Amino acid sequence: MSQAHQESIMNWALLLSAWCIAASSALGSLFFSHVMGFAPCVLCWYQRICLFPLVIILATGLFPFDGGVVRYALPLAIGGWLTAVYHNLLYSGIIPQALAPCTQGVSCTEKYIEFLGFVSIPMLSLVCFTSLIILLIVLKKRGS
């Protein structure tokens, strides 16, 4: 197998991995809200706005492979990451509750689940977007 063919397989695998993370995160988000009955807060909605289109955008780059989807996916992933960072800082109490955008409805600091005492829904979102950004940057660097 040629070097170019191996590189194209690796690039496709990176994009597939990013799509799997986005798709499983979107399904997890829907599971939490529709099956478990956890109402999303305002910041959760903003993160969903960034996440849900990534499932479609990344899928369009898979068949046939098009690394150019990174230019559309990366800004959404960064926007979701910034929102997730703010949400985690608010959730952990580093940012005071007075600065929360959740003035009506569900509180942005509502503790629905905490695996191992620290893995919360906002933390899962931060891990998702961090992983996506890393994969997309690696894919972009490999393409240039």
PEPEUR-V431591 format. One record per residue. N is the residue number from 1. RES is the residue in one small letter. SS is DSSP state (H for helix, E for strand, - for the rest). OMEGA is omega in radians with two decimals (* if undefined). D_LAST is the distance of its C-alpha to the last C-alpha in Angstrom with 1 decimal. Layout:
n=N res=RES ss=SS omega=OMEGA d_last=D_LAST
n=N res=RES ss=SS omega=OMEGA d_last=D_LAST
This chain:
n=1 res=m ss=- omega=-3.09 d_last=21.5
n=2 res=s ss=- omega=3.12 d_last=18.7
n=3 res=q ss=H omega=-3.13 d_last=15.6
n=4 res=a ss=H omega=3.13 d_last=13.4
n=5 res=h ss=H omega=3.10 d_last=15.9
n=6 res=q ss=H omega=3.12 d_last=15.9
n=7 res=e ss=H omega=3.13 d_last=12.2
n=8 res=s ss=H omega=3.08 d_last=12.7
n=9 res=i ss=H omega=3.13 d_last=15.8
n=10 res=m ss=H omega=3.11 d_last=14.3
n=11 res=n ss=H omega=3.11 d_last=11.8
n=12 res=w ss=H omega=3.14 d_last=14.9
n=13 res=a ss=H omega=3.09 d_last=17.0
n=14 res=l ss=H omega=3.13 d_last=14.9
n=15 res=l ss=H omega=3.09 d_last=15.3
n=16 res=l ss=H omega=3.10 d_last=18.9
n=17 res=s ss=H omega=3.11 d_last=19.6
n=18 res=a ss=H omega=3.12 d_last=18.6
n=19 res=w ss=H omega=3.13 d_last=20.8
n=20 res=c ss=H omega=3.11 d_last=23.6
n=21 res=i ss=H omega=-3.13 d_last=23.6
n=22 res=a ss=H omega=-3.11 d_last=23.8
n=23 res=a ss=H omega=-3.14 d_last=26.4
n=24 res=s ss=H omega=3.09 d_last=28.5
n=25 res=s ss=H omega=3.10 d_last=28.5
n=26 res=a ss=H omega=3.10 d_last=29.6
n=27 res=l ss=H omega=3.09 d_last=32.2
n=28 res=g ss=H omega=3.10 d_last=33.3
n=29 res=s ss=H omega=3.11 d_last=33.7
n=30 res=l ss=H omega=3.09 d_last=35.8
n=31 res=f ss=H omega=-3.13 d_last=37.8
n=32 res=f ss=H omega=-3.07 d_last=38.6
n=33 res=s ss=H omega=-3.02 d_last=39.8
n=34 res=h ss=H omega=3.14 d_last=41.5
n=35 res=v ss=H omega=-3.12 d_last=42.8
n=36 res=m ss=- omega=3.11 d_last=43.4
n=37 res=g ss=- omega=3.11 d_last=44.5
n=38 res=f ss=- omega=3.13 d_last=42.5
n=39 res=a ss=- omega=3.14 d_last=42.2
n=40 res=p ss=- omega=3.07 d_last=38.8
n=41 res=c ss=- omega=-3.12 d_last=39.1
n=42 res=v ss=H omega=-3.13 d_last=37.5
n=43 res=l ss=H omega=3.07 d_last=34.5
n=44 res=c ss=H omega=3.11 d_last=34.0
n=45 res=w ss=H omega=3.12 d_last=34.0
n=46 res=y ss=H omega=3.11 d_last=31.3
n=47 res=q ss=H omega=3.08 d_last=29.1
n=48 res=r ss=H omega=3.12 d_last=29.9
n=49 res=i ss=H omega=3.10 d_last=28.9
n=50 res=c ss=H omega=-3.03 d_last=25.4
n=51 res=l ss=H omega=-2.99 d_last=25.5
n=52 res=f ss=H omega=3.10 d_last=27.1
n=53 res=p ss=H omega=-3.14 d_last=24.7
n=54 res=l ss=H omega=3.13 d_last=21.8
n=55 res=v ss=H omega=-3.12 d_last=23.7
n=56 res=i ss=H omega=-3.10 d_last=23.7
n=57 res=i ss=H omega=-3.12 d_last=20.2
n=58 res=l ss=H omega=3.12 d_last=18.6
n=59 res=a ss=H omega=-3.14 d_last=21.0
n=60 res=t ss=H omega=3.13 d_last=20.1
n=61 res=g ss=- omega=-3.08 d_last=16.6
n=62 res=l ss=- omega=-3.04 d_last=18.2
n=63 res=f ss=- omega=-0.15 d_last=20.4
n=64 res=p ss=- omega=-3.09 d_last=18.7
n=65 res=f ss=- omega=3.07 d_last=15.3
n=66 res=d ss=- omega=3.13 d_last=13.2
n=67 res=g ss=H omega=3.13 d_last=10.1
n=68 res=g ss=H omega=3.12 d_last=10.8
n=69 res=v ss=H omega=-3.14 d_last=13.7
n=70 res=v ss=H omega=-3.11 d_last=11.9
n=71 res=r ss=H omega=3.09 d_last=12.6
n=72 res=y ss=H omega=-3.06 d_last=16.2
n=73 res=a ss=H omega=-3.05 d_last=16.7
n=74 res=l ss=H omega=3.10 d_last=15.5
n=75 res=p ss=H omega=3.09 d_last=18.1
n=76 res=l ss=H omega=3.13 d_last=20.8
n=77 res=a ss=H omega=3.12 d_last=20.0
n=78 res=i ss=H omega=3.09 d_last=20.2
n=79 res=g ss=H omega=3.08 d_last=23.4
n=80 res=g ss=H omega=3.12 d_last=24.9
n=81 res=w ss=H omega=3.13 d_last=24.1
n=82 res=l ss=H omega=3.11 d_last=25.8
n=83 res=t ss=H omega=3.13 d_last=28.7
n=84 res=a ss=H omega=3.08 d_last=29.0
n=85 res=v ss=H omega=3.12 d_last=29.1
n=86 res=y ss=H omega=-3.13 d_last=31.9
n=87 res=h ss=H omega=3.12 d_last=33.6
n=88 res=n ss=H omega=3.09 d_last=33.6
n=89 res=l ss=H omega=3.09 d_last=35.0
n=90 res=l ss=H omega=-3.12 d_last=37.6
n=91 res=y ss=H omega=-3.11 d_last=38.4
n=92 res=s ss=- omega=3.09 d_last=39.0
n=93 res=g ss=- omega=3.12 d_last=41.2
n=94 res=i ss=- omega=3.01 d_last=39.1
n=95 res=i ss=- omega=-3.09 d_last=39.0
n=96 res=p ss=- omega=-3.13 d_last=42.6
n=97 res=q ss=H omega=-3.14 d_last=43.6
n=98 res=a ss=H omega=-3.14 d_last=44.7
n=99 res=l ss=H omega=-3.13 d_last=41.1
n=100 res=a ss=- omega=3.10 d_last=40.4
n=101 res=p ss=- omega=-3.07 d_last=39.6
n=102 res=c ss=- omega=-3.13 d_last=41.6
n=103 res=t ss=- omega=3.09 d_last=45.0
n=104 res=q ss=- omega=3.12 d_last=46.2
n=105 res=g ss=- omega=-3.07 d_last=45.8
n=106 res=v ss=- omega=3.10 d_last=44.1
n=107 res=s ss=- omega=3.11 d_last=43.4
n=108 res=c ss=- omega=3.12 d_last=39.8
n=109 res=t ss=- omega=3.11 d_last=41.3
n=110 res=e ss=- omega=-3.11 d_last=43.1
n=111 res=k ss=- omega=3.11 d_last=43.0
n=112 res=y ss=- omega=-3.14 d_last=42.8
n=113 res=i ss=- omega=3.00 d_last=41.5
n=114 res=e ss=- omega=3.07 d_last=40.6
n=115 res=f ss=E omega=3.10 d_last=39.7
n=116 res=l ss=- omega=3.08 d_last=40.6
n=117 res=g ss=- omega=-3.12 d_last=41.7
n=118 res=f ss=- omega=-3.11 d_last=38.4
n=119 res=v ss=E omega=-3.11 d_last=36.0
n=120 res=s ss=- omega=3.09 d_last=36.6
n=121 res=i ss=H omega=3.07 d_last=35.1
n=122 res=p ss=H omega=3.11 d_last=33.3
n=123 res=m ss=H omega=3.09 d_last=31.9
n=124 res=l ss=H omega=3.11 d_last=30.7
n=125 res=s ss=H omega=3.13 d_last=28.8
n=126 res=l ss=H omega=3.11 d_last=27.2
n=127 res=v ss=H omega=3.11 d_last=26.2
n=128 res=c ss=H omega=-3.08 d_last=24.7
n=129 res=f ss=H omega=3.08 d_last=22.6
n=130 res=t ss=H omega=3.12 d_last=21.5
n=131 res=s ss=H omega=3.13 d_last=20.4
n=132 res=l ss=H omega=-3.13 d_last=18.6
n=133 res=i ss=H omega=3.13 d_last=16.7
n=134 res=i ss=H omega=-3.14 d_last=15.8
n=135 res=l ss=H omega=-3.12 d_last=14.6
n=136 res=l ss=H omega=3.10 d_last=12.6
n=137 res=i ss=H omega=3.10 d_last=10.9
n=138 res=v ss=H omega=3.12 d_last=10.2
n=139 res=l ss=H omega=3.12 d_last=8.9
n=140 res=k ss=H omega=3.14 d_last=6.6
n=141 res=k ss=H omega=3.13 d_last=5.4
n=142 res=r ss=H omega=-3.11 d_last=5.6
n=143 res=g ss=H omega=-3.09 d_last=3.8
n=144 res=s ss=- omega=* d_last=0.0
